[in-house]
Amino acid sequence: MHSSRLRLLFARTLRASLLSPLVLSGCGIIEPPFGGHCGEPDQEPCPGVDLKGYAQPACNQNWLAVSGLSPALPPDVVQLRMLFPRRPPEEAAQPVLSASGTACATASNPSACQSELDQLKVTQGFRDRCGVEMECTAFYLATTRGDEVTAHTSLEALKRFLGPIDTTQEAALLAFGQGLDMACGKLESGAVKANPDGTFNVIGNEGHACGPGTNLYQVVMKVSPSGAVTEETRTLLEKGNPNCAIGRRPDGLHAAGSVDCDSALGRHFAQAAHLEAASIQAFLRLREELAQHGADESLRTAALASAVDEVMHTDVSTRLARRFGAEPPRPQVETRPPRSLFEVALENIVEGCTRETYGALVAHYQALHARDAEIRGIMARIAEDETRHAELSWAIDRWAHERLSDAERATLHEARHRAVETLREELARPLDAQLIDEAGLPPPEIAASMLASLERELWA
């Protein structure tokens, strides 16, 4: 299932269930243009700063690289790692996003050094990337030098490690550490230049444009050789769009139980937030297992990006649940031993190729049908993310299919058939009118039609 085919199938299925046409592009649903001023929702971004003289920082698989650093005490290896500070370290992976050097190269006992590095887990980082209410991500550096394994988990520790800031990559890393988001491959959202006076200018973004009171800014920061970071300019790129239960369930997820709330909308979004939070764990585990079974770096990187997407999904679903008077239950996921490739493929075909694929289609439907403006806007963003997650599921299915036996492939086919039948039974249940009208969920008859379309053209 290639990306373009899945999106075209979604578009045909939605056209069959809607009175108005829509087009699906590589960036989601294309809405008709609106009048207005730059920086407002649905408008062209406002122009940013002059990019002359700027260059992109080095990146590694869409994350800021840790090459090009010149610390006073050069380590054997430096790794940029991510963590989820609101989760106990033993419950969540802390993946390496980028690395430079050879771990434990000068250690007297390399195996002991490597073991300590592999088992390194921390509870805080030098920045909070998302600032969400229920989940957040943070970052830290892990280094080895001789037999010493060190985690640099605060901004001051990062500055001590870097020493004098004398390279563009160090300036970019320090600005990132102080909250500047930098997009790899987009000069206007991630760039750096050296100034004649020895300082550096770093361009990035702050904020986002989904939800009431939010704004997306282009920010230029100046970084001095001593590590002082000051804001030079701030340009509004986009005003937050106030109109702005999908997720992959991990193996070992405990049932959430009932949610104490009189509102059907509150109960629905509380359960959605619970599943979205659980999906973070599912994608992080998937990334680790893909690595264990020799999957391409592109699949592992996409799994990690999906986990980061689910952080935002958890945040906005939690916000909606609380708006309607409900508190999402915190997910509890049992730690399970590593699984075989067949077991990974089995979960993927049920949770990804079936449930998540259908969920992505429903999100697009909600983005068009929800009467509530905030829900409609949020589902438009989630729909695009979940479509990418579905595409990842089908890519994993293609990769695993070639490595499984005929008997295992037959079992996967039967598992998908059972998953579709289970989904059909769930969709036949009556829905509260609020969920149909305000949240835009498809009523049972339309849901059955959408499912039949996917079954006929995708799951046959």
Secondary structure, DSSP 8 states (H G I E B T S, - for coil): --HHHHHHHHHHHHHHH-SS--EEETTEEE-------TTSTTS--------TT-B---EETTEE---S---SS--SEEEEEEE-TTS-GGGS---EEEEEE-TTTT-SSHHHHHHHHHT---S--SEESS--SS---EEEEEEEETTEEEEE-SHHHHHHHH-S--SHHHHHHHHHHTT-B--TT-GGGSEEEE-TTS-EEEEEEEE-SBSTT-EEEEEEEEE-TT--EEEEEEEEEEE-BTT-------TTB--------S-HHHHHHHHHHHHHHHHHHHHHHHHHHHHHTT--HHHHHHHHHHHHHHHHHHHHHHHHHHHTT-------B-------HHHHHHHIIIIIIIIIHHHHHHHHHHHHH-SSHHHHHHHHHHHHHHHHHHHHHHHHHHHHHTTS-HHHHHHHHHHHHHHHHHHHHHHTS---HHHHHTS----HHHHHHHHHHHHHHT--
